[in-house]
Amino acid sequence: MDKPFLTYDEQIDYLQHSKNIEVDDVNELKRVGYFNLINGYKNPFVAGIDNGQHYYFKNTKISYLISVKEFDDELRILLFKYICKIEEEIKALVGYQFEEFRKSNPNKSWNDKNNFNPNKINDKNFIIFLDNINHSIKTSKLEYIKHYQDDTNLMPAWVFLKILTFSNLIDFIEFSNSIVKDAICHRYQMIDNRERYDYKLLKGSLHWARVIRNISAHNERVYTVKQSGKIIETYHKTLLPDSYKKDNCKKLIDLIIYMKYYLSKQDYYNLINKFGELLTNLSDTIPSKSFDYVRAQTGLKNLAHLEILTTSGTKEIFY
């Protein structure tokens, strides 16, 4: 074992004398755990590395790390709330559009190939996708699913979509016919620069929401989330400074930008307002250099840019 066990007293002694971190909140260190707190939230306070060991800015306190963790905790709760709201609405819309298309052949099973994109039904992943949904249906213990388990073919899409994972929902949209995808893009005004429905933005934004939803649900650090494959869409191009377009990796701020398509004006305002409040509160409790690190990790270049997102370029959602 490369890291020996340390008692609480030994942890405190190590932090104060080897790392020069003032342990001004012993109870919280014990409650959260050394690994979760130090390994998870030390980076904003690291001044450099000497002989393979981190050293910290002068006067760093354990309460500073706790403040960053509390910011991250509240951020996860905030994002999870609105991602779940988006997921619920997408499932309802997909179920409605899928069944509207299917009503011309009501006796056909929902998984009849004619209900899906003809260009996708020979893909081996399509068979895996159908098997995944059937497995979810047949193993569900929910009463509203069990009602249909003797004949799953007759189950309406709006019923089984409710139990699908976010990943399976995205697959369902991907394999659906263009009528379903067009309806989603129309509702949220996802239009590319050729005035066509932007399937790439639809899929990419939902995938990024899924990633951050899963991080949030598993209580992992979220403010530093980062992944390749950023989609530069209308809001990146028209509302925000060019610096937002230069980073090829998508970050947390990119999800917040994508959410502008999915949320009502009031919900989006509430999201941005709360995000700004969390950042402002953090800036009041930790040194400015450390705060700038946290803000930059979210992908936000300047707090003032949040106001731009709420006051400019809002598109109508077509219900």
N, C-alpha and C positions, 0 to 999 in steps of 0.2 A: 504494500500500500504506500504510494508516494507521498501522501499527506497524512501524517499521524493524527490520531484523535487528540483534541484539545478540550479540556474542561472549560466551563464558562470563564473562570478566573484566568486561565491560560490564554483564552481567546482575547480577553480584554487586555491582558498584559502584552500580547503580541501586537495587537492593533495600536496600542498607545506607544510602545517602546520600539517596535521594529518598523511600523508603518507611519508613525507620527499622526495617527488619527485619534482625535479626542472622542472617547466613548461617553457621550453625555446622555445617552438613553439606553441603559443596560437592559431594562425590561423588554424594550422593543427588539433589541438584538437577540435576546433569548426567545421571544415569541416568534419572530420571523425565521431565525436560523442564520448562522454565519454564512453558509454557502449561498443561500437565496439572496441575502442582502449584499454581501461583499462581491461575490462573483457576478451577481445580476446587475448591480447598480454602481459599481466603482468607477466606470470609465469617465464620467464627466469630471471626475476629481483627480484623475491620473495626470501628473505633470510630466512623466517620462518613464523610461526603463533603464536600470543600471544593473549590469551583470545578470540580466534575465529577471530582475525583480522590479515590480512597479514601485514607484515612489509618488507621493501625493502632494498636491498644493499645500502650502503652509496654512495652518489653522483649519484644516479639514476636520469636520465633525461627523460622527456617526448619524446625527440627526439630519445632516444634509442628504446622505444616502437614503434615509428613511423618507425624506420629502420627495425624492425622485421616484421611489417605489410607490408612494401614495398617489403621486401624479399618474403613474403608469396603471395602477389599480383602477383609478377613477376613469381613465381613458378607455380601458378595456370594457368597463361597464357601459360607458356611453356608446362606444362603437357597436357593441353586441346588441344593444337595444335597437338601434336603427337598422343594422344589418338584418336582424330578425324581422323587422317590419317590412323591409324590402322583400325578403324571402317569402313571407306570407302573401304579399300582394302579387308577386310573380307567379306563385303556385296557383292562386285563384284565377289569374288572367290566362295562364297556359291551359288550365283545366277547362275553362269556358271556351276558349278558341278551339281547342282540340275536339271537344264534344260538339261544337257547332259544325265543324268540318265533318265529323263522324255521323251526324244525324241523318245524312242521306242514305246511310247503310247501317241502321241501328241494330241489326241482328249480327253484325260482324263483331268479332272480338276486338277489344281495344288494341291488342297487339298484332292485329292483321297488318301485314306489310304495306297494304295500300293506304294506311293511315299516316305513313311516314314518308320522308324524303326519298324518292325513287333512286336518287344518286347515292344513297347511303345504305340501303337495305342489304346490299351484298357485302358490306364491310364486316369482317369477322368481329369487330368491336360492337356491331349492332346486336349480334346474337348474345354476346356477353352482357350487353346493356339490358336486353329483355330478360335474361336469366336473373340478373341482379334485382330487377323490379319484381319478378315473380317470386323470388326467394323472400323479399321483404314482405310481400303480401301474405304468403303462405305461413310465415313464421310469426306474424304479428299477433299480439295478444289483445289488441284494442278491439272493443266491441263493435265499433262501426266498420272495422275491416273484417272481423270474423263473420259478420252478416253475409258477406259475399264469398267466403272462402270455399263453399261448395261449388260455386261456379264463378270463378274470378273473371271469366270472359265478359260478363255483363257489368262488371264494376265500372262506374263512371270515373273518368280521369280525375275529377276534382276530389274524389275520395282517396284514391291511392297516392296521388301526388302529395297529399298532406304528410305521409309517412316517409317520403323519400329523403335521403340525405341531400345536402346542398349540391354535392358532386353529381349525384344521380339526376337531380333536377336540371343541372346544366347539360348533362348528356341528353336528357329528354328533349330539351330545346334544340340541341345540336342535331339530333336525328329527326326532329319534327319537320313537317312540310313547311314551305315558305309562308303559308298563310299564318301560322302560329308565330313565326319569327317576325314577320311584317307587322303583326298586331302589337307585339311588344315594342318594337322600334318606333311604331307610330305613336303609341301611348306616351313614350318618354322622349319623343322627338330626337331620336338618334339617326342623324343624317350625315353622310360623308360629304366630301368636297365635290363629288359628282352628283349630288342631290339624290343619292340612293340610300336605302336603309342600311345602316352600318352594323352588319352582323359581327364584324370583328370587335367593335367597341362593346357590343352587347355581351359577347362571350367573355372578352378580356376583363371587363369591369366586374362581371359576376364571379369569375374565377378569383380575382383579387379580393373581392368581398368574402368569398368562401375561405381563402387562406387566413385572412385576418379574423374572421369569425371563429375559426378553429383554434387559432392562437389564443383568442380571448376566452373561449370556452375551456381551454386547458390551463388557463392561468399562467401563461408564459409571458415574458416581456414583449410588449407590443410597440413601444415608441420607436424602436430601432428596426422594425420590420423592413425588409428590402428584398427585391427580386428583379431579375432581368425581364425584359419584354414590355417596357412601358409603352402605352398607347397615347400618342399625342393627339388629342381631339380638340373640338372647337373652343372649349374654355381655356385650355392650355394656350391655344394660339391667339385668342382675341382678348382675354381678360388679364392675363398675368404677364409679368416681365419675361423676356426671352430666356432668362436663366432657368426657368422651369422646363424648357424644352431641351436643354442641353444635356441633362442627366438621362442616360439610357435606362437606368434602373427605376422601377416604381417604388415609391415609399408610402408611408401612411397618408401624407397629404394628397397623394394621387387618388386614393380611395375616397377621401373627403371631396375631392373635385368631382369624381364620377358620381358620387351620391347626389350631386346637384340635379342630375337627370331624374333620379328615382323618387326623391322626396318632395312633398309639397313645400311651398314657399315658407310656411310657418315652421314646419318640421326642420327644414334646412337652416332657417334662422336660429332655431333652438339648438341645433347641433353645433353650428359655428360659434354661437354665443357661449355655449358651455365649454367648448374646446378652448376658446380664447380666455375664458375665466380660469380654466385649469392652468394654462400657460402663465397667465398674469400672477396667479397665486404662487406658482413655483418660482417665478422671477423674484418674488418678494422674500423668499426663504433660503435661497442658495446664492453663492457668488455669481456675478454676471458672466464670467468666463465659462463657468459650468452650465449656466442656463443656456448660453448661446450654443453650447455643444448639444444639449438636449433638443432645443428647437431645430437645429440643423439636421439632427438625426431623423426628425419627423418629415423632413423635406421642405418645411416652411422656411422661406427666406426672410420674411419680415412679418411681424404681427399685424401690420397694417393691411397686408394682403388678404386677411380674413374678411375684412369689411368689403373689399372689392367683390369677393365671392357672393356675399349676401345682397349687395345692392346693384349688381350689374348682371346682365345677360340671362336673367331667369326665363326659362321656357315654360310654356303651359303644358300641363299633363292632361292628356285627352282621355277622360273617363267615359 
